Each structure stands twice: as C-alpha cells, then as structure tokens.
Amino acid sequence: MTTRKELTEVLRTRYRSASFGERIKILDEYVALTKYHRKHAIRVLGKEAAGAKATPDRNRLYDEAVQQALIMLWEAADRVCGKRLKALMPTLIDAMERHGHLDLDPVIRRKLLQVSAATIDRVLVKARQHIDGQRKRRKGVGAAIRRSIPVRTFADWRNPPPGFFEIDMVEHCGGDKTGGDFVHTLTLTDIASGWTECVAMRMRNQMLVIEALDKAALDLPFAMLGVDSDNDGAFMNETVFEYCKGRCLEQTRSRAYNGSSP
C-alpha cells in the first residue's frame, strides 16, 4: 500500500492540471484514502511539489549601475559614512547634475534617493576595503593615543550647545595625489549652529593643526568646547591630544573606516 506522501505526490500533479470538475473527484478520492479534513486536503494538493518551491525571480533593487553611482557620490562627499551620505544625497545629486558632473537615469535616481543608510554602508564595503587595504592594526604612540580618545557616533551628539566642532582637512592637490606636500584647509563646523571656520595650512602638519585651532578659536563668537575628527594621523597624535587636554577641549573621533562620525 502506498504511503500518504507517495499518494500526495501522484495526485498533486493530476490535481494541479485538472479541470474544476476533475479536481472535485480527485479531492474526494484523496480525502477517502488519507482521512484528511477536506480543507487541509485542498491546501496539501494545491501546494508546490517538494523542492519546486522557490522565491519568485526579481531584479535586485541596488544593481551595478546604482552601486557605481553610489560610489561616485560617496567619493564626491569625501567618503562620509552611510548615515551622512543618506542625508546629503538629495542636495548632492541636484548639485552634481546641475553642474554637469552627473547624469542619472530617472530610475537610478529614484533608487538612490530611496536607499537606506544601512544599505549604503553595505554597498560600499568593497570600496572601503579597496581603499583601506588589509586594515592592519596600527601600532606605536599614535595607536595608543587613538585608543584613549573616545568614539562619538552621529547619534551621540544629542543637541549639544554651540562650541562642539566637526573638524576635517581638505587637501588642495588639484586631482589625484602624486606625492609631496600640498596646501590644506582645516574646516571646523559647529554641530549646533552650523557656524563654519576655514583656516589655510601650507601643509599637513600637527603643529600647524594646533595653530589653526588657535586661530579659529579667536574668530569664534562663542567658546570652543570640543572637536570631533576622523582617524587622520594629523589629529590622532600626542601634540593635538595634549593641546586639547591643556585647553579642556573634549576630543572625540569617528569609528575607524567609517568616514566622518556616523
């Protein structure tokens, strides 16, 4: 005598291809043999065969074209984290299209504006790995200083008073860097008010960083209370660390390999 499983497999094929009247006869036969409730028998016979069930084919939402556009926007935004790139995306796309640096298909544009911050970070993993290489653990004094400076994420700001600044440096190399020293701009942006100070530096140098911080502090309409930077060695060093400590400035940093503070 055939088992219920074998019987089900045989009758399921007939049931799925049969007409309405034939299905009723097959169902009556199946219920009589298996003693199943009629409703349950309908569900069993109407199910896909074992191994045939599969998720419907669908196009990936973030295909290669979207990924390439996302990498281009990320590079244009100075490789910021996903949360910041998400917030910046509408303005950045409009600006780049307006100035002729970007020409997006409407479908790709819509997908870029819909993408979440978490997906942005996931899509950019390979791009970051290519830049960061093997991500070897840094050693020496710089690593010790870095570990002593707390990490501050985007969610940790919680409406601070004026005086807490995001700081970063822009290198004016005119394109791809080929080696040598270039003029830099130290940019300080107040989290609470958006007040921005830009100080020119003739090269990337930790002593010039503290001179630039001193100059910016003199021009501010409020006291400087803290600075938050990426993990650039120009900021993660004993000179800047002691400078902040001596002036009671709260020094924080972003998570490594995540651009600016996420």
N, C-alpha and C positions, 0 to 999 in steps of 0.2 A: 504494500500500500504506500502510495507516495506521501511524503511529508507535506505539512502545510506550506512550507517555504517553496518546495518544488511546484506544488499546485498553484501557488500565488504567481510564480514567475511565468508559468504556462498561460494561466488565464489573464494575467495582466496585459500581455501582448495582444491577445484577442479582444479584450475589453476596450483597450485604448483605440483600436482601429475599427471597432464595430459601430453599427448604427444605433440609434436610441432604442429601438425595439429589441435588437440583439443583446444590447447591454443589460436590459432587464432580465432576459433569460440567463445570461452568464452570471449575473448577480444572484439570482435565485439559486442557481446550481452551487455557487461558491458559498453562500450562507448555509445551505443544507449540509454541505460537506464539512465546513470548518466550525459551524455553530457560532460564528461571529455575529455581533449585532449588525443590523443592516447598514447603519450609518458608518460604523467602523469599517465594514467591508468595502463601502464606496471609497473611503479615504485610502485604504490599502491598495485597491486595484487602480485607483487614479494616480497614485504616486509614481514618480520616475523610478525606473529599474535601478537596482543597486549598482553603483559605480558610474551610472549615467548622469547623476545629479551634478550639476556644475554651475558655478556662478555665471550669469549672462555676460557675454563679452561686452566690454565697454571701453571707450577711449580713456586713457589716463588724462586726468584733468590738467596736470602740470607736465606737459610733454617737453620734448627737447627745445622747441622754439621758445617756450615760456621760460625754461631754465636758462637759456642763453641770454634772454632779455633781462632776467632777474640778476644774473651775474654782472651784466653791463651796468645796471642801476646800482648794484652794490658797490662796484668799483667807483662809479661816479660819486657815490655818497661816502667815499673814503672808508669803505669796508666796515660800516657800522653794524651793530647787532640786528637780529631779525625784528625785535620789538620797535626799534627806532626806524628801521627801514620801512616797516609797515606804516608807521605814522607819516613818514616823509614821502611815501610813494606817490600820492596824487599830485602834490606840488612838484616833485622831481620829474615825473613823466611829462606834465604840462610844460615845464621849463625846457626840458631837453627836446621835446617836439617843436616847441616854439622857435628854438634856436637852431633847428636842423640837425641835432645830434642823434635823433631817434625818430624812426618812422614805423609805428606799430600797426599791425593788423588789428582791426576792432575787436576780434575775438580774443587775441592775445592780451590786448589792453584790458579787456574786461576781466580776464582770468588773473592778471597781475593785481588788479585792484581788489579782487576777492580773496587772494591768498592770505592765510593767517601767518602770524609771526612765527609760530612753531614750525610751519611748513617751510617758511623762508629759511630758517636755520637748518632744517633737514636737507633742503635742496642744495644749500651752499656748503655742506660738509666736505665734499670732494674738493671744491675750490679752495677752502681754507687749508685742507691738508696739503694741497699742492704748494701753497704759499709757505706754510709752516714747516714743511719737510717732515722729519721724523719726530718733531716736537721733543727734542731731548731736554731733559731736566737741566735747568741752568744751575751752575754751581758758583761758589765763591760768595763774596760780600754782597753782591747785587741780589743774589737769591735769598740771602738771609734778610736783607732789607725788605725785599718783596714780601716775604712771609710775615714780616712784622707789621705790614701796612694792611689794614682790613679791606675786604672786598665790599663794595657797595653796588647793589643792583638798582635797576630803574625803579623797582617797587619800594626801595628803602628810603627814597627821598621824603615822602610824606609831607609835602608842602613846607619846606624849610624857609626860614626868614632870609631876606637878602644878605648876601655875603658868602654863599657857598657856590663855588665855580667849577664848571667842567673846563678842563684845560687840554689843549692839544696843539700840535705843531704842524704847520703846512710848509712843505719843502718846495722852494721855487726852482726846480731843476729844468723846467721847460719841456717835460716829457719823461721818457724812460731814463732812469738814473744810470750813468755810465761810470761813476766813481768820482771821488773828490768832494770838496766842501761846497755847499750851496747856501744862499741866503734862506732864512726861515722866518716864519711869522708865528709867534706864540699867541694863540687865541684863547681868551678867557670869556666864558659865557655864564652869567649868573642864572642859577636854576629858577629862582623865584620871579625875577623881573625880566629876564632876557637881556639885560644890560651886557654889552659886549665890549671888551677891550682887546685891541690887537697891537702887539709890540714886535718891532722888527729885530731880528737877530742875525748877525753876519754869518753864523754857522750853528750847527747843533752842538751845544756845549752846556754842561751842567752849571758852570759858573754864570754863563750868560742867561740861563733859565732863572736863577735867583735874582739876577739884576733886573730881568724883565718883570718878575713878580713884584719886586720893589717899586719899579716904575709904574706898573698898573695900579698898585695899591694907593699910590699918591694921587692918581687921577680919579679914583672912585668917589662917588657921593656917599658911600657907606663903608663900614669896615669890612675887610676881608676876613672871613671866619674859617674857610676851609677850601681845599682844592681836591678835585677828583680827576684822575688821569687814566690813560691806558697803561700798559706794562712796558712802555718805552724805557730803555735804559737811561735816557736823558732825565727821566723823572724818578725812576727806581734806583736811587743811588744815595750814598751817605751824605753828600753835600746838600741835596734837596731835602732829605729826611731831617737832618739837623736844623736846616733853615726853618722848616715848618714847625718842628718841635720848639725851637727857640722863640718863635713868634706866636705860639699857641694856636697854630693853624691845624685844623683837622685834615689829615691827609688820608685819602682813600683811593682805591683803584678799581678798575673793572676786572671781571674774570678773565683769565688768560685765554687767548684765541677767540674772544668774542667781541672784538672791536671795542667800541666805546661802551660805557656801562650799560648793560642791558636792563 
